[in-house]
Amino acid sequence: MSPKALVINQLEAAKWLYDKFVSDFSDEDARYMPKGSNHLNWILVHLAVSEDSITSKLSGRPKQLAESLHKEYAGGSTCRADDGMTLAEAKKLYDESHRRTVEFIKGYDESKLGDKAPEGFPPLFPTSGSVIGLLGTHPFWHFGQLTVIRNMLGKPKLLM
C-alpha cells in the first residue's frame, strides 16, 4: 500500500466512524459540552478547518473556508456552546472538507513526501510526508471526545 493510499484509508475509516457515531445526534446533542471538553459541532468544524489549513499550506493554494471559521475553530480556540452552528452545517463542512482532502492526497506528488514541512508545523512534523500523515490521524485524536459525549448523553454503545 502506498503512503497516499494509507492516509486515504485512515481518512475514510475516520469518516465512517464519525458518520456512524453521530447519526443519532440532535442539534442539542451536538452542542453538549462535557466539562473541559469540546462539543461535536466544534470537533467537526475543527477537523474541517484543520484539513483546509494543512492542504492550503502544502499546496500553496488559498484556503477554501472562511477565515472567521479558521479563527473560531482552530486548535487552541475556545469552544462555545452557543456558536450558532447546527449539526447539519457542521457535518456539511466536515463532509466537504473530507472530500477535498481525499482529492488533494490523491493528486499529491509522492516524490515530495520527504520535503521539508511548510513553515508553522511543530518539530513533530518535519516533512511534508509527516504532515500528510497528520491529515490521516488527526480525526482520531478527537474521536475519544465523541465517545465520551455519546456515553454522557446515554447513547447506545457502538462497536462493542
Secondary structure as UniProt FT lines:
FT   HELIX           3..22
FT   TURN            23..24
FT   HELIX           27..30
FT   TURN            35..36
FT   HELIX           40..59
FT   HELIX           67..73
FT   TURN            75..76
FT   TURN            81..82
FT   HELIX           87..107
FT   HELIX           110..112
FT   TURN            113..114
FT   TURN            119..120
FT   TURN            123..124
FT   HELIX           128..152
FT   TURN            153..154
//
